[in-house]
Amino acid sequence: MEYILQTKELCKNYGRAKILKQVSINVPKGSIYGFVGRNGAGKTTLIRVLTGLHVPTSGSYSINGIENTSGDINEARKKIGAVVETPSIYPDLDARENLRMVCRLIGRPFDKIEEILKLVELANTGKKKAKDFSLGMRQRLGIAFSLISDPEVLILDEPINGLDPQGIKEVRELLTMLNQEKGITILISSHILDELSKLATHYGFIDRGVVLREMSAEELHHACRKSTHVTVDNISALQEVLGSMNMDYRVVSDTEADIFTDFYVTPLVTELSKRNCTVFTITQNDESLESFFINLIGGGEIA
């Protein structure tokens, strides 16, 4: 697999506070990488390192195979577009004037402004000033800023935080289009996990500055798939019966198993009783991304 962004044992300290602790992530080219963690987990700090706003204490990272120890890293970083926290807009300028101002600041021509405005669906805002935009429109304008440099990678820090349902839908559709039609790799941090699950193709889970796990959306779906949790007094008998019934299952403990195949309860209990196996509980389990993450970090709330 080809990776466009990677970090290797990256650390970032502020005084004695260790914010990132040997963070290693691998962002596949062409993916939408969901970076999942509670507030204060280290998501924004990592993004600031990748975009050059912070210098790591130790470790390394690479962009398109170019490590931050190389003199070429600034050239590689030019292929990154980013919106870190709240996008900085010019409130008294309209959308076009905002983009022209950003083009002047970074030394880019104006030739792509109309194309970008159409992409983010702000082409018809006319002379309406940015201070009168909705929060969703401001977020899309911030994304428009990041597209001026024609990036290969788009890094977004909590882009849907605070948006209403319509604004969230608009940003989600925009990001999906940029990824699928323009081939832009997207790293998006968020704690709104239900929405992230509608976008991401890959995930990295971080808590207290430590990356706990990376996985694809397919692997996560498998881990979170619907199951029936069964508790018995004879796990060997349960395995024997489930095997004879060609069921897909996973043994959880000496008395528990998760069954992933749909089944009728009565035939299963009948077969188990023939083997003197008592069934104590049968419960349905449909784990969400949020519950998966909470279990991964050992409890607590996502805020």
C-alpha positions as CSV (number, residue, x, y, z in Angstrom):
1,M,0.0,0.0,0.0
2,E,1.3,3.5,-0.9
3,Y,1.2,6.0,2.0
4,I,1.2,9.7,1.4
5,L,1.5,10.8,5.0
6,Q,3.4,8.9,7.7
7,T,4.7,9.6,11.2
8,K,7.3,7.6,13.1
9,E,7.4,7.7,16.9
10,L,6.6,11.4,16.8
11,C,6.7,13.2,20.2
12,K,5.7,16.7,21.2
13,N,6.3,18.2,24.6
14,Y,5.3,21.5,26.1
15,G,7.6,21.9,29.1
16,R,7.0,18.7,31.1
17,A,3.7,18.0,29.5
18,K,3.9,15.2,26.9
19,I,1.2,15.8,24.3
20,L,2.3,13.3,21.6
21,K,3.9,10.0,22.7
22,Q,5.7,8.1,20.0
23,V,2.8,8.6,17.5
24,S,3.0,6.5,14.4
25,I,0.3,6.8,11.7
26,N,0.1,5.7,8.1
27,V,-2.3,7.6,5.8
28,P,-2.9,5.7,2.5
29,K,-2.8,7.7,-0.7
30,G,-6.4,8.4,-1.9
31,S,-8.0,7.7,1.4
32,I,-10.2,9.6,3.8
33,Y,-8.4,9.0,7.1
34,G,-10.5,9.7,10.1
35,F,-8.4,10.7,13.1
36,V,-10.5,9.9,16.2
37,G,-10.0,11.1,19.7
38,R,-11.5,13.0,22.6
39,N,-10.7,16.7,23.0
40,G,-7.2,17.0,24.3
41,A,-6.2,13.6,22.9
42,G,-3.5,15.2,20.7
43,K,-5.3,15.4,17.3
44,T,-4.8,19.2,16.8
45,T,-1.1,19.0,18.0
46,L,-0.3,16.3,15.4
47,I,-2.1,18.3,12.7
48,R,-0.1,21.4,13.6
49,V,3.2,19.4,13.3
50,L,2.2,18.0,9.9
51,T,1.3,21.5,8.6
52,G,4.5,23.1,9.9
53,L,2.9,25.1,12.7
54,H,4.7,23.2,15.4
55,V,8.2,21.5,15.5
56,P,8.2,18.0,16.9
57,T,10.3,17.3,20.0
58,S,11.5,14.0,18.5
59,G,10.6,11.4,15.9
60,S,9.9,12.1,12.2
61,Y,7.2,12.4,9.6
62,S,7.1,12.2,5.9
63,I,5.0,13.7,3.1
64,N,5.0,11.9,-0.2
65,G,8.1,10.0,1.0
66,I,10.0,13.2,1.9
67,E,11.0,13.3,5.6
68,N,10.9,16.4,7.8
69,T,14.7,16.0,8.2
70,S,15.1,16.8,4.5
71,G,15.5,20.3,3.1
72,D,12.7,19.4,0.6
73,I,10.0,19.1,3.2
74,N,8.8,22.7,2.6
75,E,8.2,21.9,-1.0
76,A,6.3,18.7,-0.1
77,R,4.2,20.6,2.4
78,K,3.1,23.0,-0.4
79,K,1.0,20.1,-1.6
80,I,-1.0,20.1,1.7
81,G,-4.1,22.2,2.1
82,A,-5.3,22.7,5.7
83,V,-8.0,24.1,7.8
84,V,-6.8,24.1,11.4
85,E,-9.6,24.9,13.9
86,T,-11.7,27.9,12.9
87,P,-10.8,29.1,9.3
88,S,-9.5,32.7,9.2
89,I,-11.7,34.7,6.9
90,Y,-12.0,38.4,6.0
91,P,-15.4,39.2,7.3
92,D,-16.0,42.4,5.3
93,L,-15.1,40.8,2.0
94,D,-17.3,38.6,-0.2
95,A,-16.2,35.0,-1.2
96,R,-14.4,36.1,-4.3
97,E,-12.6,38.9,-2.6
98,N,-11.6,36.5,0.2
99,L,-10.0,34.1,-2.3
100,R,-8.3,36.9,-4.2
101,M,-6.8,38.1,-0.9
102,V,-5.5,34.6,-0.1
103,C,-4.1,34.2,-3.6
104,R,-2.1,37.4,-3.1
105,L,-0.8,36.3,0.2
106,I,0.5,33.0,-1.1
107,G,1.5,34.2,-4.5
108,R,-1.0,32.3,-6.6
109,P,-2.8,33.5,-9.7
110,F,-6.6,34.2,-9.7
111,D,-7.3,31.7,-12.5
112,K,-8.8,29.0,-10.3
113,I,-11.0,31.1,-8.1
114,E,-14.3,30.5,-10.1
115,E,-13.6,26.8,-10.3
116,I,-13.0,26.6,-6.6
117,L,-16.1,28.6,-5.7
118,K,-18.2,26.2,-7.8
119,L,-16.6,23.2,-6.1
120,V,-17.6,24.6,-2.6
121,E,-20.9,25.9,-3.8
122,L,-20.2,29.5,-3.1
123,A,-20.2,30.8,-6.7
124,N,-23.7,32.4,-6.3
125,T,-23.1,34.3,-3.1
126,G,-22.5,37.5,-5.1
127,K,-21.5,40.5,-3.0
128,K,-22.7,39.0,0.3
129,K,-20.0,39.6,2.9
130,A,-18.4,36.7,4.7
131,K,-19.5,38.0,8.1
132,D,-23.1,37.3,7.0
133,F,-22.4,33.7,5.9
134,S,-23.8,30.8,7.9
135,L,-21.3,28.7,9.8
136,G,-21.4,26.0,7.2
137,M,-20.7,28.6,4.4
138,R,-17.7,29.9,6.4
139,Q,-16.4,26.4,6.8
140,R,-16.7,25.8,3.0
141,L,-15.0,29.1,2.4
142,G,-12.1,27.9,4.7
143,I,-11.9,24.7,2.6
144,A,-11.8,26.9,-0.5
145,F,-8.8,28.6,0.9
146,S,-7.0,25.3,1.3
147,L,-7.8,24.3,-2.3
148,I,-6.0,27.3,-3.9
149,S,-2.6,25.6,-3.8
150,D,-4.0,22.6,-5.7
151,P,-3.2,20.2,-2.8
152,E,-2.7,16.4,-3.0
153,V,-3.6,16.2,0.7
154,L,-6.3,18.1,2.6
155,I,-6.0,18.2,6.5
156,L,-9.0,19.3,8.4
157,D,-9.3,19.8,12.1
158,E,-12.9,19.3,13.3
159,P,-14.5,20.8,10.1
160,I,-18.1,19.9,11.1
161,N,-17.9,21.0,14.8
162,G,-20.8,23.3,15.6
163,L,-22.5,22.9,12.3
164,D,-26.3,22.3,12.0
165,P,-27.4,19.1,10.2
166,Q,-27.6,20.9,6.8
167,G,-24.2,22.3,7.2
168,I,-22.8,18.9,8.1
169,K,-24.4,17.4,5.1
170,E,-22.9,20.0,2.8
171,V,-19.4,19.6,4.1
172,R,-19.7,15.8,4.0
173,E,-20.8,15.9,0.4
174,L,-18.0,18.3,-0.5
175,L,-15.3,16.2,1.1
176,T,-16.6,13.0,-0.6
177,M,-16.5,14.8,-4.0
178,L,-13.0,16.1,-3.5
179,N,-11.8,12.7,-2.6
180,Q,-13.6,10.6,-5.2
181,E,-13.6,13.0,-8.2
182,K,-10.4,15.1,-7.5
183,G,-8.4,12.3,-6.0
184,I,-7.4,14.3,-2.9
185,T,-6.3,12.4,0.2
186,I,-8.1,13.8,3.2
187,L,-7.1,13.6,6.9
188,I,-10.0,14.7,9.0
189,S,-10.0,14.8,12.8
190,S,-13.3,14.7,14.6
191,H,-15.1,13.6,17.7
192,I,-18.5,13.5,15.9
193,L,-18.1,9.8,15.2
194,D,-21.5,9.0,13.5
195,E,-20.7,11.5,10.8
196,L,-17.1,10.4,10.5
197,S,-18.3,6.9,9.8
198,K,-20.1,8.1,6.7
199,L,-16.9,9.5,5.3
200,A,-13.8,7.6,6.4
201,T,-12.1,4.8,4.5
202,H,-9.4,4.4,7.2
203,Y,-9.1,5.3,10.9
204,G,-6.5,6.1,13.5
205,F,-7.6,6.1,17.1
206,I,-5.7,8.3,19.6
207,D,-6.1,8.9,23.3
208,R,-3.8,10.8,25.7
209,G,-1.3,11.3,23.0
210,V,-1.0,7.6,22.1
211,V,-2.2,6.0,18.9
212,L,-4.1,3.0,20.1
213,R,-5.0,1.4,16.7
214,E,-5.2,2.0,12.9
215,M,-7.6,0.1,10.8
216,S,-9.6,0.3,7.5
217,A,-13.3,1.0,7.4
218,E,-13.8,-2.6,6.3
219,E,-11.9,-3.9,9.4
220,L,-13.9,-1.5,11.6
221,H,-17.2,-2.7,10.1
222,H,-16.2,-6.3,10.8
223,A,-15.3,-5.4,14.4
224,C,-18.6,-3.5,14.9
225,R,-20.9,-5.8,13.0
226,K,-24.1,-7.0,14.4
227,S,-23.9,-10.0,16.7
228,T,-25.7,-12.1,19.2
229,H,-23.9,-12.5,22.6
230,V,-24.5,-15.8,24.2
231,T,-23.5,-16.8,27.8
232,V,-23.4,-20.6,28.6
233,D,-21.9,-22.9,31.2
234,N,-20.1,-25.1,28.7
235,I,-18.2,-23.3,25.9
236,S,-17.0,-26.5,24.3
237,A,-20.5,-27.7,23.8
238,L,-21.5,-24.3,22.3
239,Q,-18.6,-24.4,19.9
240,E,-19.6,-28.0,18.8
241,V,-23.2,-27.0,18.2
242,L,-22.3,-23.7,16.4
243,G,-19.8,-25.6,14.2
244,S,-22.4,-28.3,13.3
245,M,-24.8,-25.5,12.3
246,N,-22.2,-23.7,10.2
247,M,-22.4,-20.5,12.2
248,D,-19.9,-17.7,12.1
249,Y,-18.9,-17.0,15.7
250,R,-16.1,-15.7,18.0
251,V,-15.3,-17.1,21.5
252,V,-15.0,-14.2,23.9
253,S,-14.3,-16.0,27.2
254,D,-14.7,-19.4,28.9
255,T,-18.5,-18.8,29.1
256,E,-19.2,-16.3,26.3
257,A,-19.3,-16.2,22.5
258,D,-20.5,-13.7,19.8
259,I,-22.5,-15.2,17.0
260,F,-22.5,-13.3,13.7
261,T,-24.9,-15.5,11.8
262,D,-28.7,-14.9,12.1
263,F,-30.4,-17.9,13.8
264,Y,-33.5,-19.1,15.5
265,V,-33.1,-19.3,19.3
266,T,-35.2,-22.5,19.9
267,P,-33.1,-24.9,17.7
268,L,-29.9,-23.7,19.3
269,V,-31.1,-24.0,22.9
270,T,-32.5,-27.5,22.1
271,E,-29.2,-28.7,20.7
272,L,-27.3,-27.3,23.6
273,S,-29.7,-28.9,26.1
274,K,-29.0,-32.3,24.5
275,R,-25.3,-31.7,25.6
276,N,-26.3,-30.7,29.1
277,C,-25.3,-27.1,28.3
278,T,-27.3,-24.4,30.0
279,V,-27.9,-21.0,28.3
280,F,-27.8,-18.1,30.7
281,T,-28.3,-15.1,28.5
282,I,-28.8,-14.2,24.8
283,T,-28.5,-10.5,23.9
284,Q,-28.3,-8.5,20.7
285,N,-25.2,-6.4,20.1
286,D,-24.8,-3.8,17.4
287,E,-21.7,-1.8,18.2
288,S,-21.3,1.7,16.9
289,L,-18.1,3.5,16.1
290,E,-18.6,5.5,19.2
291,S,-19.0,2.5,21.5
292,F,-16.1,0.8,19.7
293,F,-13.9,3.8,20.5
294,I,-15.1,4.0,24.1
295,N,-14.3,0.3,24.6
296,L,-10.9,0.8,23.0
297,I,-10.0,3.6,25.4
298,G,-11.4,1.7,28.4
299,G,-14.5,3.8,29.0
300,G,-15.2,7.5,29.4
301,E,-17.0,10.0,27.2
302,I,-16.2,11.7,23.9
303,A,-16.4,15.4,24.3
